[in-house]
Amino acid sequence: MFDILNAIKKNKVGIFMENEKYDLGNYSPEILKRLKSLDINSGDQIQISSDDFSLEGYLLPRIELGDKSKIILKLSNGYNIGIEYSSSLKIAKTGKSFTLAQFPTLTLSPKESLPQISLLATGGTIASRVDYLTGGVEMALSPEEIYHSLPELLDEISFFEVKQLYQIGSEEIWYKQWVELAQNIEKTLNNGSHGVVILHGTDCMHFTSAALSFMLPQISGPIAMAGGQRSSDRGSFDGALNLISASRIAANFDGAVVGVTMHSNSSDEACHFIRGTRVRKMHSSRRDAFKAINEDPLVKIHSSGKIDIINNNYPKLQFDETISNTSFEPDIALIKVFPGSDPSLLDWYIDKGIKGVIFEGTGLGHLPTLPPLGEESRSWLPKVERAHEEEIFMGMTSQCIYGRVHPYVYKSLRLNLLAGMTYLEDMLAETAYVKLGSALGQFSNVSEVQKHMLTNIAGEISHSRMDSDFKEVSS
């Protein structure tokens, strides 16, 4: 799917950026002297051999950390290897490095015979490379550079628009960026694009997918977000298949849905397209980190291009016009409940002028309410009552991820319900947080906000239990 050496040889992607000066880094004095005597610099293609092995690859600079006596090579499969140095090693330069200076400009030449989609890029690992001198990953690749590494995709789709909105990590994206994204999507769909692909960092992608789901109540084409768990220089780069699959969704899917397209398992067999209000990143680094919560994924996109509908419960495309509603109240909070949590935190938020709070409670939606005798100050109930009196919306979700909250099973749950807490069914905490900002942006009356929060807007609430889905994931 993605052979970095072949891509480099075809001038489609590079290891080193133009005009960036890479020195050899922090190799030992003995290695530096040997390499300089051979006129070898970082990025040169070299061969290292002995009586036992022969390896060829691109010389990488030695980062500040690690063993300075090992020479680092990038092999043809994209993986890096460290070779223990000795004076008996044979080292020879076999070629010069390629740079992104040789990279061609992507020409937008729409073909009437192919579906036209738009690409909006925000940054993230899918658009990153490694700074080999420091060892850190940085956002550096443009949408053109990424797409040119996947020439097979250009036989299936045509570009209506390619736009770099940001080049930042997903943790930096908040409501102002959500608003701009929604407005750009509205514009490009109404101007003729069939669908939209969004390149995005993975850590907070489910926040953005939920935000767009609420900010775009009517869409005329599918919106597929894609990211990468591994940077593009690595042999395990997953962004290629994710991007191809997202593009196929944007070009061919019949659903009026915002969703996330990521690997369905750790291999390169297929991706899942998951509803934007039902998706969550469940692993920090696995390629199949994203899972559908409390429902099945909507679509499975095979690497061959075959598209299988898994869950038919989604709105179909029926409108010619996309309409956005980007009103958003940023003065909201998401509070995680834990044993010994200090109730005065809610006082602090109230005094700061907070307009609404989502709690991530334990189990069915518990908040410390009935502490042992003598520890009454640990109860959150008086603070909940104060927030309700000051007309601050409070919503309860569960840390359990799967399942739903329920206010009637235990006394403490009922007490918080009576004090003004709204229990938000099986809505994910992150989705509830984003939905609350959208609701408060539209309504000022708490009862109207509550009604909106308990109304299924974009598939975020269901009234059926998905226990089988939980068992399948956990087996």
Secondary structure by P-SEA (a helix, b strand, c coil): cccaaaaaaaccccccccccccccccccaaaaaaaaaacccccccccccccccccbbbbbcccccccccbbbbbccccbbbbbbbcccbbbbbcbbbbcccccccccccccccbbbbbbbbcccccccccccccccccccccaaaaaaacaaaaacccccccccccccccccccaaaaaaaaaaaaaaaaacccbbbbbbbccaaaaaaaaaaaacccccbbbbbbbbcccccccccaaaaaaaaaaaaaccccccbbbbbcccccccccccccccccccccccccccccccccccccbbbcccccccccccccccccccbbbbbcccccccbbbbbccccccaaaaaaaaacccbbbbbcccccccccccccccccccaaaaaaaaaaabbbbbbbbccccbbbbccccaaaaaaaaabbbbbccccaaaaaaaaaaaaaccccaaaaaaaaacccccccccccaaaaaaaaac
